[in-house]
Amino acid sequence: IILTPNKRLSRHLQKQFCEVQFSQNKAAWYSIKVLPLTTWLIDCWQEYPDPRTLLSSFQEKVLWQKIITEDLGKNFSNLAELAISFHRLINGWQIKNIDFSGYATEDMITFQSLYKKFSEYCKNKKLVTISELPTLIIPYLSNFSFSKITFAGFDEYSPQLQLLITALENTGCKIL
């Protein structure tokens, strides 16, 4: 399996592989499995029986818009994309305690409050987001049999991704 940071690179690598096979005059070949990391994580998540529900990207955005609108009004619902990016960074960099008290601007305090409401809502409703999946699938990795995974095209490896890679290696998976 080759995992990439996005769909575009996945398609490009698949196309390159096919072009190489074709240039070697092969009439048929096995297809290469190249997936965006998020697609692979979602596939893994769907393979095991966790009682929590995975929000789609659209559902996550709608939930953020709902929470923001309830707190700040309809004029601020466009902050949802910023909130999603923030949530992704919090998860990726494994930041456990969100405390902006040292940076007590009104914006930071408001955002901290929104993030807390989002997190509590998800916890109470047993909802998870895609950005949480690298951490959430770790306990279930032993149920899979991945022999080799290549991570291609990543500019950086967040602590969350590093943790996932280490967990995969601990199951005997070779990481390239």
C-alpha positions as MATLAB code, in Angstrom:
seq = 'IILTPNKRLSRHLQKQFCEVQFSQNKAAWYSIKVLPLTTWLIDCWQEYPDPRTLLSSFQEKVLWQKIITEDLGKNFSNLAELAISFHRLINGWQIKNIDFSGYATEDMITFQSLYKKFSEYCKNKKLVTISELPTLIIPYLSNFSFSKITFAGFDEYSPQLQLLITALENTGCKIL';
ca = [
       0.000    0.000    0.000;
       1.211    3.502   -0.816;
      -0.341    6.305    1.230;
      -0.267    9.918    0.074;
      -1.380   13.210    1.608;
      -4.030   13.817   -1.079;
      -6.083   12.377   -3.955;
      -4.148   14.233   -6.614;
      -0.835   12.585   -5.735;
      -2.535    9.188   -5.474;
      -3.915    9.518   -9.003;
      -0.558   10.750  -10.300;
       1.345    7.775   -8.817;
      -1.217    5.318  -10.179;
      -0.929    6.879  -13.635;
       2.879    6.775  -13.491;
       2.812    3.113  -12.517;
       0.526    2.278  -15.439;
       2.735    4.230  -17.848;
       5.815    2.315  -16.695;
       4.018   -1.009  -17.117;
       2.814    0.016  -20.572;
       6.308    1.181  -21.599;
       7.604   -2.279  -20.687;
       5.133   -3.716  -23.224;
       3.141   -5.548  -20.605;
      -0.296   -6.551  -21.785;
      -1.640   -6.870  -18.226;
      -0.446   -6.133  -14.704;
      -1.654   -6.015  -11.157;
      -2.847   -2.601  -10.159;
      -0.954   -0.750   -7.493;
      -2.827    0.287   -4.356;
      -2.276    4.015   -3.856;
      -4.636    5.810   -1.489;
      -4.867    9.169    0.205;
      -4.152    8.704    3.915;
      -7.649    9.846    4.876;
      -9.282    7.275    2.581;
      -7.143    4.509    4.069;
      -7.953    5.654    7.613;
     -11.682    5.695    6.861;
     -11.444    2.200    5.333;
      -9.635    0.945    8.449;
     -12.164    2.623   10.741;
     -15.064    0.954    8.945;
     -13.465   -2.461    9.397;
     -13.815   -2.623   13.166;
     -16.807   -2.333   15.466;
     -16.401    0.969   17.274;
     -19.643    2.362   18.707;
     -18.743    5.914   17.732;
     -19.922    7.422   14.457;
     -17.487    8.973   12.012;
     -18.564   12.379   10.751;
     -18.020   13.047    7.074;
     -16.195   16.259    6.194;
     -19.540   17.806    5.279;
     -21.171   16.729    8.550;
     -18.251   18.132   10.536;
     -18.568   21.460    8.738;
     -22.312   21.612    9.357;
     -21.811   20.835   13.045;
     -19.191   23.580   13.369;
     -21.530   26.008   11.581;
     -24.352   25.089   13.958;
     -22.218   25.643   17.062;
     -20.760   28.896   15.731;
     -24.186   30.211   14.675;
     -25.713   29.379   18.061;
     -22.916   31.242   19.843;
     -22.100   34.117   17.519;
     -24.939   34.385   15.035;
     -25.346   33.566   11.339;
     -22.836   36.186   10.210;
     -19.999   34.102   11.650;
     -20.869   30.643   10.269;
     -18.095   31.051    7.674;
     -15.613   30.503   10.532;
     -16.327   26.779   10.246;
     -13.428   26.173    7.830;
     -11.042   27.912   10.218;
     -12.396   25.853   13.111;
     -11.917   22.620   11.136;
      -8.315   23.571   10.351;
      -7.750   24.354   14.019;
      -9.267   21.008   15.051;
      -7.049   19.207   12.520;
      -3.941   20.912   13.910;
      -4.917   20.168   17.523;
      -5.273   16.486   16.673;
      -2.235   16.285   14.410;
       0.072   17.867   16.928;
      -1.522   15.961   19.830;
      -2.314   19.055   21.880;
      -4.308   17.862   24.866;
      -5.046   20.996   26.876;
      -6.374   23.975   24.969;
      -5.718   26.920   27.212;
      -5.434   30.371   25.703;
      -5.475   32.182   29.035;
      -1.971   33.527   28.392;
      -3.253   35.007   25.127;
      -6.517   36.324   26.508;
      -7.806   38.160   23.467;
     -11.541   38.075   22.931;
     -11.097   36.069   19.726;
      -8.994   33.398   21.424;
     -11.379   33.061   24.357;
     -14.337   32.787   21.970;
     -12.589   30.177   19.883;
     -11.621   28.178   22.956;
     -15.272   28.198   24.025;
     -16.447   27.048   20.572;
     -13.853   24.275   20.506;
     -14.941   23.088   23.946;
     -18.607   23.011   22.854;
     -17.720   21.098   19.687;
     -15.630   18.563   21.622;
     -18.286   18.056   24.280;
     -21.047   17.671   21.695;
     -19.030   15.041   19.830;
     -18.187   13.199   23.042;
     -21.815   13.179   24.227;
     -23.150   12.064   20.839;
     -20.285    9.553   20.306;
     -19.051   11.297   17.171;
     -15.507   11.390   15.825;
     -13.869   13.366   13.049;
     -11.514   12.251   10.314;
      -8.641   14.163   11.908;
      -8.935   11.932   14.997;
      -8.662    8.657   13.084;
      -4.866    8.185   13.101;
      -4.986    8.011   16.894;
      -8.275    6.128   17.151;
      -7.324    3.196   14.911;
      -4.085    2.417   16.775;
      -5.705   -0.004   19.255;
      -7.195   -1.941   16.326;
      -4.081   -2.238   14.134;
      -3.328   -5.734   15.395;
      -6.553   -6.864   13.663;
      -5.058   -5.970   10.279;
      -2.189   -7.614    8.450;
      -0.284   -4.883    6.681;
       3.058   -6.178    5.489;
       4.402   -2.980    3.941;
       3.192    0.619    3.739;
       4.925    3.425    1.903;
       4.241    7.020    2.863;
       4.821    9.132   -0.244;
       4.760   12.897   -0.673;
       4.377   13.983    2.939;
       6.102   17.294    3.658;
       5.959   16.718    7.391;
       5.030   13.973    9.806;
       2.928   15.335   12.645;
       3.303   13.711   16.064;
      -0.031   11.971   15.458;
       1.202   10.497   12.165;
       4.510    9.509   13.767;
       2.572    7.708   16.498;
       0.552    5.844   13.868;
       3.706    4.856   11.973;
       5.340    3.565   15.165;
       2.200    1.567   15.997;
       2.197    0.067   12.492;
       5.865   -0.886   12.855;
       5.041   -2.522   16.215;
       2.612   -4.813   14.404;
       5.423   -5.966   12.099;
       4.519   -3.719    9.184;
       7.487   -2.450    7.205;
       7.305    1.318    6.685;
       9.014    2.927    3.722;
];
